[in-house]
Amino acid sequence: MESAGIGWIAAIIIGGIAGWLAEMFMKSNMGVIMNIILGIVGAIIANAILSLVGVVLTGWLGYLIAGFIGACILIAVARMFRRTA
């Protein structure tokens, strides 16, 4: 998060927005805390995946985009495991 140029409070706010956007896009029903967690963890995962391809997202907007992509991936993976169990 520090390499993206944002602090912890901004990461929580942006993570919450990214998680909420992913929740709306994926038509999921999570809570506010889960949205924040999904957004932050999703941004970390998406940045790692995108850096393998050579794409680097920085700043507020990059963190929001990465958080949205990563949160959508996490929701899709959770749905996959929920259906098989």
Secondary structure, DSSP 4 states (H G I P E B T S, - for coil): -TTTT--HHHHHHHHHHHHHHHHHHTT----HHHHHHHHHHHHHHHHHHHHHHT----HHHHHHHHHHHHHHHHHHHHHHHHHH-
